[in-house]
Amino acid sequence: MAVLLDCRAVAKHFEDWVLREKASLGFSPKLATLLYKPARNAGSLRYRDLMLKDAAALGIAHDDFEVDDEGRLLSLLGRLNADDTVTGVMVFYPIRGRLPDSDLMDLVSPAKDVEGLHSLNLGYLIKFKRFLDSERGVKCVVPATAKAVVKVLQSADVPLERCFAVIVNNSMRVGKPLGLMLENLGATVVKGYDKTRLSDLEACVRRADVVVTAVPDENFSLDPSWIKPGAAVVDVSFQGNVDAAALSHAGWLTAPDNRIGQVTRALTWVNLMYCARAGRRGRASV
């Protein structure tokens, strides 16, 4: 019988840390969220609403913006970067505008990049740089969803060093940074995506000690018979990529009612605290 990964408990651990850290800052951090109306969908609206609900529960100030023009989007980003009252900026991707999303990510100030998607912050991850200021304990910001997967696996003592991990996603927010994080922890990582031959994906998944799937397609489903007995299976997708009921032979498993998303949000607030401490050259450790 698989051990269910308790994402709810992990999220609560980090939310409690955020509350303690906020109380010690000596000032009030603030998050600005930015939604581009032409690209909004049910998923982005729900995510935005959950972030605002979290902000209220944690007592963190927030400004919520929606714009319907790409020029206004870029102008607003510039204003938020320059606004000393704004600690962090969060953009709900994809934008799918004239400017590629990867370029837009670099227009968010790296000092306010709570999503860890700026090239500078991703570069720190590539180099396995953990601290902006080690003496003061100010940590680098990394993508929250990828870090959430790692923290949930670590909370359950899933062996990561020398494991063979397969990630079914190659995005900037999940697959790419998660691959780097797992490699930094000693894992051997293979990533599959829409151009991966199904036979190759199956061969890799059958060998995997850890399988992480995050395919945003309701028509995609990972065959549960591919999962090696005792493997850890983390389903990051919103709609579900794996039939949890068919995975009793897994070692560890995420449950449909206890998902990674809540840990992602908690770690986004952790990133906000890192941005706050870095801005005030303070101290943070979690």
Buried (B, 14 or more C-beta within 10 A) or exposed (E): EBEBBBBBEBBBBBBEBBBEBBEEBEEEBBBBBBBBEEBBEEEBEEBBEBBBEBBEEBEBEBBBBBBEEBEEBBEBBEEBBEBEEBBBBBBBBBBEBEEEBEEBBBBBBBBBBBBBBBEBBBEBBEEEEEBBBEEBBBBBBBBBBBBBBBBBBEBBEBEBEEBBBBBBBBBBBBBBBBBBBBBBBEBEBBBBEEEBEEEEBBBBBBEBBBBBBBBBEEEBBBBBEBBBEEBBBBBBBBEBBBEBEEBEBBBBBBBEEBBBBBBBBBBBBBBBBBBBBBBBEBEBEB
